[in-house]
Amino acid sequence: MNNRDLLIGFATGVAATYLVKEVYDRKEKLYPADDVLKEVKSAFKEEGPIDGSWIFMKTEPYKQHALTTEVYKGGITRHKEDQLQQFEFLADAYTGAVIEVKQV
């Protein structure tokens, strides 16, 4: 093995390492589902106590018009004026922002 082969191997390794790092850094990281649920629960607690909550840890695709993203789906249950209220919400899996809340 001569110096030229060694240099070519080293340069190839450095280039591959750089490429893998760039691909990894560009991959969007998901916002933790537990943190999304904590934020939604906190917002609902401002209006009164809640009885229960849940969130699916696995994301699902959500399309609205021409835009598509991954979302978490979850729910909140509470009693208000002696009536059970149930809400479902969708939150963007990349930012944690709540996209939709509806009473079911």
N, C-alpha and C positions, 0 to 999 in steps of 0.2 A: 504494500500500500504506500503510495507516495503522498507528498504534501498536498498536491492538487486534489486528490480524492478525499483527503481529510477535510480540506477547506470546503469542498462542495457539500459533504455530509453535514458539516457544522452549519453552513448557511441554510441548507434545507431544513434542518432542525429548528433554527431560529425563526425562519419564515413560517413554518407550520405552527410553532408555539404562538407567534403573534396572531396568526389567522384564527386559531382556536379561541384565543382570548377575546378577540374582536367579536366573534360570533356569540360567545357566551355573554359578553357585556351588552350586546344589542338585544338579546332575548328579554322580552318584557317579563318582569317578575310580578307574580300575583300578590295582591294585598291579602293579608291573613284573614280568613273567614271569621275567626274569633274576634278580631278587632272590629270588623264590620258589625257583628252582632252587639258588641259592647256599645258602640256608638249609637246604634238604632235604639237599644234599650235605654240608654241615657236620655235620648230625645223624648221617648215615650214617658219616661219617669217624670219629666218636667210637667206633664199633664196629670199625673197621678200614678199610683202603684200599678205594677203589672203582675200577672199571675204566672205567666210562662212565656218561653221564647224558644225558637229553634232556628237552625240554619243548615242547609246542605253544604257540606264541605267540598263537594265536587262542583265544578262550574258547569254551566250549560250555555249553549249559544243563544244569543238574543239579537233579533233583527228588527230594526225600526226604520222603515222607509229604505234608504240606500245604505244605512250604517249597520254594521254587525260588530258585536263585541261578546265577550264572555261575562256572565253574571253569576252571582250567588243568589239563591232563592231562600227566603226565610219567613218567619212569622212571629207575631206577638199576640198574646191573649191577655185581656184584662177585664175587670168588672167596672162598669161605670153606671151609676144610678140603678143598681141592682140588675143590670143586664150584662150578659157576656158579650164582649166585643172581640172579634178576631180580625187581625190584619195580616196581609201578606205583602212582602216587599221584595224588590229586585235591586241589587247593588252591583255596580261595575266591579268586576273582579280585579282590575288593574289599578283603580284609583280608590275604591271603597265608597265612592259617591252613590247615594241612593238615587235610583232612576225612577222608581215607581212605588207607590204605596196604595193599596186598595183594601177596603173593608170587605170581608167575605161573610 
